[in-house]
Amino acid sequence: MSHVYSTDAPKKATNLSINSDLLRQAKAYGINLSATLEASLEALIRKEKEKRWLEENRDAIEAYNEKIRKHGTVGQSIRGIGGTV
């Protein structure tokens, strides 16, 4: 799966406030905070982009689905089932 961001972009230092117990435990387990945050942010951004794409294309998707409901698919018409295309 491709990334939703440029993996070639330079790293940028930033300040975060994290629950001290979570930070302590993450360090104790050797969890890489930067990599974990990047992976989590990428997942959240991917989900948001998908949500927005569906919202932006809702009318076209609904129109396509209605056409299929009324006329069936090309494959159905070739096999003689469903409506005509």
Secondary structure as the mmCIF struct_conf table of DSSP 4:
data_model
#
loop_
_struct_conf.conf_type_id
_struct_conf.id
_struct_conf.beg_label_comp_id
_struct_conf.beg_label_asym_id
_struct_conf.beg_label_seq_id
_struct_conf.end_label_comp_id
_struct_conf.end_label_asym_id
_struct_conf.end_label_seq_id
BEND BEND1 VAL A 4 TYR A 5
TURN_TY1_P TURN_TY1_P1 THR A 7 ASP A 8
BEND BEND2 ALA A 9 ALA A 9
HELX_LH_PP_P HELX_LH_PP_P1 PRO A 10 LYS A 11
HELX_RH_AL_P HELX_RH_AL_P1 SER A 20 ALA A 28
TURN_TY1_P TURN_TY1_P2 TYR A 29 GLY A 30
HELX_RH_AL_P HELX_RH_AL_P2 LEU A 33 GLU A 56
TURN_TY1_P TURN_TY1_P3 ASN A 57 ASN A 57
HELX_RH_AL_P HELX_RH_AL_P3 ARG A 58 HIS A 71
HELX_RH_AL_P HELX_RH_AL_P4 VAL A 74 ARG A 79
TURN_TY1_P TURN_TY1_P4 GLY A 80 GLY A 80
BEND BEND3 GLY A 82 GLY A 82
#
